[in-house]
């Protein structure tokens, strides 16, 4: 996403209902201790067969959609288990937004807090955008978070976001960044709190010091 809250690029159709996080990011890609390399696992069993060969008929393996930045999906996208890796993997793969009629609740929170934009449209609107995306000649899409509009070849639609999510996307902030905007107020609150209740500060650390003193 650009700093000014715009996404523009190729949209890829993924007309599947109830696509869960286990399919988006299979369990074998959750073994690492950091976020690196998760793009390799995105929709792995759809992109590759059991022998690891590329499924050429899968949309993201087709050259026209190699640079897709938006997925147009079916209802209840991201349902299933809570794994933030699904969000991180989609972002590493280059996906900046997903448009669908509905989303799994936990996935929605994970995505929006990490600046993967999820846009809910009506079934009819999604079908129109999906039809545009299904033809490489009309697959370009534009999303404007300022005006909260989506424009494809034949469809223009509005969407809604919470004010804090809209602000985060426009300002380029994830949840941590949005919290750090209030850093001065947080530090001031902590200073007052410890001044009023100094016996609570670093209880665990001081307890360990006493327990292991002389050990």
N, C-alpha and C positions, 0 to 999 in steps of 0.2 A: 504494500500500500504506500502511496505517496504521502509525504508529510501533511498535505492539505486534505487528506481524507478521501482520496479517489482511488478506485481500482479499475483498470481497463485491461482487457486481454481476452484470450480465448476461453470459452466455456465448454466443458465436456459433459455430455449427458450420461447420467448414471441412474437409469430408471428402475431402481430397486427399492422396495419398501423394507423397513426394519433392518437396514444394514447396520450391524452392531459393531462395537469397538473391537471385538475379537477378530472380526473380518478386516476391519480397517488396519489393525495392528496385531497380527498373530502373536501368541504367547512366546514363541521362540526368540522374538526380537526384544524381549523385556529383560534380558539377562545382564545387560550392561549396567555400569554404575553411573553413567552420565547420559546425556541426550544424543550423543553423536551417532551417526549412521542409521538413524531411524527411518530415513527416506527409503532405505532398501526394503523395509518391511511393509510399506504402505500397500494395502490391498494385494498382498503377496500371492495368495492362492487364486486371485482373479488374473493377475498379471503373468503368472507362471504355472505350468502344469506340475504333476507329481515328480517328474524327472528334472525339473528346473528349467525347462525350455519355455521360451516366451510364447504366450498365447497371442498370436497375431491379430485375432479378431476382437480382443479386448480394447476398449476405446482409448485408454491411456497409452497403449502400445502402438497406436496408429500414428504415423508421422504428422498428420494434420493436427493432432492434439498433444504433441510432445511438449509443447510450451503452455499447456492449459494452466490458467490461474484461478479458475472458478469451476466448481462442480455443481451441476444441476441434478438434484437427487430426489428420491421418493420420500414418502412420509416416514417419520420416526427415525430419521438418520442419527446414528450415534447412540442407539439404545444399547443395553447390555451392561457389561461390567464397567466399573469406574477405572479407567486407565488414561492418565494424562498423556501417555506416550502416543496415543492415537492422534491427539492434537499436534504434538510436537512433530510427529512423522509427516503429517499432511503439510505442515508449514515447511519442513525441510525439503519436501518434494516440490515445493513451489506453489502450493495451493494457498490462496489468500482469502478465499471466501467460499461458502457453501450456501446454495439456495435450495430450500425444500419447504414442503407444507408444514412440517413439524420436526422436532429434534428430541433426542433423549435428554432428560432434564439435567443430569450430571455432566454429560458431554457439553451441553450448552454452556454451563457455568465455566467448565474448564477452557472451552474455546474462547469465550468472550474475555476471560481474565488473561488469556495469553495473546489476544489480538488476532485470533482467527475469526473473521467476521461471519456470523451465521445470520441469514436473512430468511424470515418466514413470510411466504406469500400464499395466496389461496391455491387450491388444487388446480383451478382453471388457469391462473396466471403461470404457475410452474409448468403446466403442460405446454403453454404457448412458448415460454422461454426454452423448454426442453426441445420442442420442435425446431426452434431456431438453431440451438446448439447441435442438433443431430446432423445438420448440414454444414460441413466445414466452410462453405461459402458465406454462411450467415451466423457463424459461431462467435463473433466478437460481441463482447458485453461491456457495459459501463456501469459502475456503481458510484454514487455520490453520497457520502455519509452526511455532508452538510445539509443537503435537501432531502436525504433519505429516499432516493429514487434509484430504480434499476431500469436500464434501457438496453433492450436487445433489438434484433432486426425488426421484429413486428410487435414488440410489447414494451410498454412503459408502465411501471408500477411503483407504488410507494410502499415503504415498510416502516416499522416502528422499532425504536431502541430505547432502553432506559437512558436517562440523561447522562448518568455516569459512564455507561458504555460508549455512548456517542462522543462524549468528551475524550475518553481514553483513545478512541480510534483517531479522532482529529488531531490530538496532541501527540500521538505515537507512544502511548504509555501502556504497559501491562499493569497487572494488579500491584506489583511491587513499586513500580514507578509512580502509580497513582497515589500510593500510600506515602511515598517519599516527598511528594509535593507538600505534605503537612509535617515535614521533618522538624521544623522549628517548634511547632505546637506540641508534637510528640515529646521532644526533649524537654520542653518547659513543663509538661505534665509529669514526666518521670522525675524531674528535679523536685517538684513540689511533693510528689508522692513519697520519695525517699527521705525528704526533709521532715515530713510529718510522721513517717513510720520507718525510721532507720533500722530497727531490729529485723525488718523483713528483707533487707537488701542482701543478696547473695547468700541466702541461708544454706543452700547446698554446698557451696564452696567453703564456707566457714565451718560447716559440720564436718566435711572431709578433713579439713586442717586439724580439727580437734581429735578426730578418730585416729588419724595417722601420725599425730605428733609423737615423736619418740620411737616410731616403728623402725 
